[in-house]
Every structure is written in structure tokens, then in C-alpha cells.
């Protein structure tokens, strides 16, 4: 985790600090090594949130695009008592989950049901060849207003397979200045369509409570 409660104030990990988990109230240890990003870890036990994944530089870079006070927000269901920590939750109620590790379809559905209004931003560079396969497999544009590219997924990873059946919108990050919205994907033919979106625009839209914009080849009709 990036943030823990230190003397009642949310704070980032630093050497010799002691903190408390904002969700379960358990003791936290500041992990401040030379390899991994500095973070908090539950003392002597696994994270209290089973949905939590180890934070990478990729996670941290995405979180840094939003104010610190929007990051790692505890969501609570008063009926069931269930608690989870959203990566980012904007003042407009939108939850943004940044996903690097593999995740089961069951957990995807559970998160979407729990958070309600949310989007996924998925690390497309986790597989060593996924970005290359994506670049080789795209063609078009097959539509210009808004722009959409065809995709024929030739890689062995199940990146598109795993994310094509979810309910919330999915945006794939292949390490450029663009995100690619997953529009559709046929599991049997391994073909589909994606739409490019500038990362800066997507962040601004989310922060201001607007639907994430789509790109047009030319100005759309009035």
C-alpha cells in the first residue's frame, strides 16, 4: 500500500515510520528498500484486502496522475460489512482500478459489482511480447469517427481473452502516450476492435467527471 495512517494522518512510507491500515486498523511496516517502490506492508500477515496486488512502478506512475487524496480510498458496504481499497476514487464517484497482475473472471465481476461506477486500466506491457504482438496485429483504421482499429491477437497470452467479457470499460496501456479502449473481441476468431485515447485526455475527463473522450479523425458533425 502507498498510504497508511500515521498519528491520524494519511502518509506515505518512510524509514522508521509506523502506521496503521486505514481499512482494518492493523499495524503496518514501512518497506523502504532499494528495489521496490517504498510502500506499507501489514505486519506479520497478508494484506487485509484480498483484491490488493503488490504495487509496481507502473501502479505508482498511474496513481500519480491523480491527487493523493483520491488514492487508496476505502469503500465500505454498510449492509454486508465488506471493505475494499480502491486504487483511485474521484470526487464524482468513479473508481479507477489499475491492474497489472492476472485476475480471475470471478474477481473481475465481484469488483465491478462492489464498486459500481468504475473503469479498468490494464498493463499491456506485463507480458514480454504483448506490446509487440499488439502492434503487429492492429490494422486500419476500420472507422474514423470515432477512430477504431482492427486487432488480430496473435500472442500466446490471454490478455484480450481475459478482458473482453467484463462489464466495465477496459483501457489497455502498452507504454505509449495512448490508451486503447477495448471495444469488442471475438474469442474464437481472436479478432476485435480497439479505440485510441490520449492518456492526458482520459485523466482529465475522469478527474472532471466526464465520460472518457473518443478520438475522431476529423471534427465530428455539429
C-alpha positions as CSV (number, residue, x, y, z in Angstrom):
1,X,0.0,0.0,0.0
2,X,1.1,3.5,-0.6
3,X,-0.7,5.2,2.3
4,X,-1.2,4.3,5.9
5,X,-2.5,6.3,8.9
6,X,0.4,7.8,10.9
7,X,-0.8,9.7,14.0
8,X,-4.2,10.0,12.4
9,X,-2.8,11.4,9.1
10,X,-2.5,9.5,5.8
11,X,1.1,9.3,5.0
12,X,3.5,7.6,2.5
13,X,6.0,5.0,3.7
14,X,9.4,6.4,5.0
15,X,12.2,4.8,7.0
16,X,11.3,4.1,10.7
17,X,7.7,5.2,10.4
18,X,5.0,3.2,12.0
19,X,1.5,3.2,10.6
20,X,-2.0,1.7,10.8
21,X,-4.0,0.3,8.0
22,X,-6.9,2.6,7.1
23,X,-9.1,-0.4,6.3
24,X,-8.6,-3.0,9.1
25,X,-6.7,-0.9,11.7
26,X,-3.8,-3.4,11.8
27,X,-0.2,-2.4,12.3
28,X,1.8,-1.5,9.2
29,X,5.5,-1.7,8.5
30,X,7.3,0.8,6.2
31,X,9.1,-1.1,3.4
32,X,11.8,1.3,2.1
33,X,14.2,-0.8,0.1
34,X,16.3,-0.1,-3.0
35,X,14.5,-2.3,-5.5
36,X,10.7,-2.0,-5.0
37,X,8.8,1.3,-4.6
38,X,8.5,2.4,-1.0
39,X,5.3,1.0,0.4
40,X,3.5,-0.1,3.5
41,X,3.0,-3.8,4.4
42,X,0.8,-5.4,7.0
43,X,2.9,-6.6,10.0
44,X,3.1,-10.3,10.2
45,X,0.2,-11.2,7.9
46,X,-1.1,-10.8,4.3
47,X,-3.0,-7.7,3.2
48,X,-6.5,-7.4,4.7
49,X,-8.0,-6.8,1.2
50,X,-7.8,-10.0,-0.9
51,X,-8.1,-7.8,-4.0
52,X,-4.9,-5.9,-3.3
53,X,-1.9,-6.6,-5.5
54,X,1.7,-5.7,-4.9
55,X,2.3,-2.2,-6.1
56,X,4.7,-1.7,-9.1
57,X,6.3,1.4,-10.6
58,X,3.5,1.2,-13.2
59,X,0.8,1.4,-10.5
60,X,2.6,4.3,-8.8
61,X,3.0,6.2,-12.1
62,X,-0.7,5.9,-12.8
63,X,-1.7,6.9,-9.3
64,X,0.5,10.0,-9.5
65,X,-1.7,11.3,-12.3
66,X,-4.4,11.9,-9.7
67,X,-4.3,13.9,-6.4
68,X,-3.0,11.9,-3.4
69,X,-6.3,12.4,-1.5
70,X,-8.1,10.4,-4.3
71,X,-5.8,7.5,-3.9
72,X,-6.4,4.2,-2.0
73,X,-9.9,5.1,-0.8
74,X,-11.6,2.6,1.5
75,X,-15.0,1.6,0.1
76,X,-17.5,0.1,2.7
77,X,-20.7,-1.7,2.2
78,X,-22.8,-1.0,5.3
79,X,-25.1,-3.9,4.7
80,X,-22.6,-6.7,4.3
81,X,-19.7,-5.1,6.1
82,X,-17.4,-5.7,3.2
83,X,-14.4,-3.4,2.7
84,X,-12.1,-2.9,-0.2
85,X,-9.5,-0.3,-1.1
86,X,-10.0,1.4,-4.5
87,X,-6.8,2.4,-6.3
88,X,-8.4,5.8,-7.2
89,X,-11.8,7.2,-6.4
90,X,-12.7,10.6,-7.8
91,X,-15.0,13.1,-6.0
92,X,-17.5,12.3,-8.8
93,X,-17.7,8.7,-7.6
94,X,-15.7,7.0,-10.3
95,X,-13.4,4.2,-9.2
96,X,-10.4,3.5,-11.3
97,X,-8.6,0.2,-10.9
98,X,-5.1,-0.2,-12.3
99,X,-4.5,-3.9,-13.0
100,X,-1.0,-5.4,-13.6
101,X,-1.3,-9.0,-12.3
102,X,-3.5,-11.7,-13.8
103,X,-7.0,-11.7,-12.3
104,X,-9.8,-14.2,-12.4
105,X,-13.1,-13.5,-14.2
106,X,-14.9,-14.1,-10.8
107,X,-12.9,-11.4,-9.1
108,X,-13.4,-9.0,-12.0
109,X,-17.2,-9.5,-11.7
110,X,-17.0,-9.1,-7.9
111,X,-15.1,-5.9,-8.1
112,X,-17.5,-4.4,-10.7
113,X,-20.5,-5.4,-8.6
114,X,-19.0,-3.9,-5.4
115,X,-17.7,-0.6,-6.9
116,X,-20.5,0.1,-9.3
117,X,-19.2,3.0,-11.4
118,X,-15.7,2.1,-12.4
119,X,-13.2,1.6,-15.3
120,X,-10.2,-0.7,-15.7
121,X,-6.7,0.4,-16.8
122,X,-4.7,-2.7,-17.6
123,X,-1.0,-3.0,-18.0
124,X,-0.4,-4.3,-21.6
125,X,3.3,-4.5,-21.1
126,X,3.3,-7.2,-18.4
127,X,3.8,-9.9,-21.0
128,X,7.3,-9.5,-22.6
129,X,5.9,-9.7,-26.1
130,X,2.4,-8.4,-25.7
131,X,3.1,-4.8,-26.9
132,X,4.9,-6.2,-30.0
133,X,2.0,-8.6,-30.8
134,X,-0.5,-5.8,-30.4
135,X,1.4,-3.5,-32.8
136,X,1.7,-6.3,-35.3
137,X,-1.9,-7.3,-35.0
138,X,-3.6,-3.9,-35.4
139,X,-4.8,-2.5,-38.8
140,X,-7.0,0.2,-40.1
141,X,-8.5,2.5,-39.1
142,X,-11.7,0.5,-39.7
143,X,-13.7,3.5,-38.6
144,X,-12.6,7.2,-38.5
145,X,-15.4,8.9,-36.5
146,X,-14.6,7.9,-33.8
147,X,-11.3,6.2,-34.7
148,X,-11.2,2.4,-34.3
149,X,-8.6,0.0,-35.3
150,X,-9.0,-3.7,-36.0
151,X,-7.0,-6.2,-33.9
152,X,-6.0,-9.7,-34.6
153,X,-4.4,-11.1,-31.5
154,X,-1.5,-13.5,-32.4
155,X,0.1,-13.6,-29.0
156,X,0.0,-16.7,-26.7
157,X,-1.0,-14.6,-23.7
158,X,-4.7,-14.4,-22.8
159,X,-4.7,-10.6,-22.4
160,X,-7.6,-9.9,-24.8
161,X,-9.4,-13.1,-23.9
162,X,-9.4,-12.3,-20.2
163,X,-10.6,-8.7,-20.6
164,X,-13.1,-9.0,-23.4
165,X,-16.0,-10.2,-21.3
166,X,-16.1,-7.7,-18.5
167,X,-18.9,-5.2,-17.8
168,X,-16.9,-2.0,-17.1
169,X,-14.9,-0.2,-19.8
170,X,-11.4,-1.5,-20.2
171,X,-8.4,0.6,-21.3
172,X,-5.1,-1.1,-22.3
173,X,-1.8,0.6,-21.6
174,X,1.0,-0.5,-24.0
175,X,3.5,2.0,-22.7
176,X,2.9,4.9,-25.2
177,X,1.1,8.2,-24.8
178,X,-2.2,6.4,-25.8
179,X,-4.6,4.1,-24.1
180,X,-6.6,1.7,-26.2
181,X,-10.2,1.2,-25.3
182,X,-11.3,-2.4,-25.8
183,X,-14.4,-2.1,-28.0
184,X,-15.1,-5.7,-28.9
185,X,-13.3,-9.0,-29.2
186,X,-14.4,-12.4,-30.7
187,X,-12.9,-15.1,-28.5
188,X,-13.0,-17.8,-31.3
189,X,-11.6,-15.7,-34.1
190,X,-9.3,-13.7,-31.8
191,X,-10.3,-10.6,-33.7
192,X,-11.8,-7.4,-32.4
193,X,-11.5,-3.6,-32.3
194,X,-9.8,-1.0,-30.2
195,X,-10.1,2.8,-29.9
196,X,-7.1,5.1,-29.2
197,X,-7.4,7.7,-26.5
198,X,-4.7,10.1,-25.3
199,X,-3.8,9.3,-21.7
200,X,-3.8,13.0,-20.7
201,X,-7.3,13.4,-22.1
202,X,-8.5,10.3,-20.3
203,X,-7.1,11.5,-17.0
204,X,-8.6,15.0,-17.4
205,X,-12.0,13.5,-18.3
206,X,-12.0,11.2,-15.2
207,X,-10.9,14.0,-12.9
208,X,-13.6,16.3,-14.2
209,X,-16.4,13.7,-14.0
210,X,-16.9,13.4,-17.8
211,X,-17.1,10.2,-19.9
212,X,-13.7,9.4,-21.3
213,X,-13.4,11.1,-24.7
214,X,-13.0,9.2,-28.0
215,X,-10.7,10.3,-30.8
216,X,-12.1,11.5,-34.2
217,X,-10.1,11.5,-37.4
218,X,-11.8,14.8,-38.2
219,X,-14.1,17.1,-36.3
220,X,-17.4,15.4,-35.7
221,X,-20.6,17.0,-37.2
222,X,-22.3,19.6,-35.1
